[in-house]
Amino acid sequence: MQIPSSFKIGGQEYNVEIVDNLDDDIYGYYSYTPSVIKIARHSAGVEVPDNQKEATFWHELFHAFQYMFDCTTDEAQAQCFSNFMMEFLESKK
């Protein structure tokens, strides 16, 4: 899957940035203001595999869904939905 460079959720325009590194050696970052998702190319000094970047995109996208629903985010739910999405995409025929 090619990670998009931008998209709209609930009328809100989001930009997606692939960056070299993020603070705290994390894979991804979501922000409503400014509306951005950032995905790391490297974490803890190691190149992030493409499938991990994709899973991270889904994780951060689900944070956007959560925030647009009730202005909160939940790490466990976003991770669960990201895992489900990756399984769906890898198993669909």
C-alpha positions in Angstrom: 0.0 0.0 0.0 1.2 3.5 -0.8 0.8 5.8 2.2 -1.2 8.9 1.1 0.3 12.3 1.4 -3.0 13.8 2.4 -6.7 13.0 3.1 -9.9 14.3 4.6 -11.7 13.0 7.7 -14.9 14.7 8.8 -14.1 17.7 6.6 -10.7 18.1 8.2 -7.7 18.0 5.8 -4.8 16.0 7.1 -1.2 16.0 5.8 0.9 12.9 6.1 4.7 13.3 6.4 7.3 10.6 6.2 10.1 12.0 8.4 13.6 10.6 9.2 13.1 10.3 13.0 10.6 11.2 15.6 11.3 12.0 19.2 11.4 9.2 21.8 12.1 6.6 19.0 8.5 6.2 18.1 7.1 5.0 14.8 4.3 7.6 14.4 2.6 10.7 15.6 -0.9 12.1 15.2 -2.0 15.7 15.8 -5.4 17.3 15.3 -4.0 20.9 15.4 -2.1 21.0 13.1 -3.8 18.2 11.3 -0.9 15.9 10.6 0.3 12.3 10.8 4.0 11.7 10.9 5.6 8.4 10.1 9.2 7.6 10.9 11.7 6.2 8.4 14.0 5.3 11.3 13.4 4.4 15.0 16.1 3.7 17.6 18.7 4.0 14.8 17.1 1.3 12.7 15.3 1.6 9.4 11.5 1.0 9.9 10.3 -1.8 7.5 7.6 -0.8 5.0 4.9 -3.0 6.6 5.6 -1.3 10.0 5.2 2.1 8.4 1.9 1.0 6.9 0.7 -0.4 10.3 1.8 2.9 11.9 -0.2 4.8 9.3 -3.3 2.8 10.1 -2.7 3.3 13.9 -2.4 7.0 13.5 -5.4 7.2 11.2 -7.5 5.4 13.8 -6.5 8.1 16.2 -7.9 10.6 13.8 -11.2 8.7 13.7 -11.2 8.5 17.5 -10.6 12.2 17.9 -13.2 13.2 15.4 -15.7 11.0 17.3 -15.2 12.4 20.8 -12.0 14.4 21.0 -10.0 11.6 22.7 -7.6 9.0 21.6 -6.9 5.5 23.0 -3.7 3.7 22.3 -5.0 0.2 22.9 -8.0 0.6 20.6 -5.9 2.3 17.8 -3.4 -0.6 18.0 -6.1 -3.2 18.0 -7.8 -1.7 14.9 -4.5 -1.2 13.2 -3.7 -4.9 13.7 -7.2 -5.9 12.4 -6.7 -3.6 9.3 -3.3 -5.2 8.5 -4.7 -8.7 8.9 -7.6 -7.7 6.6 -5.4 -6.3 3.9 -3.0 -9.2 4.0 -5.7 -11.8 3.8 -8.2 -10.3 1.4 -8.7 -12.1 -1.9 
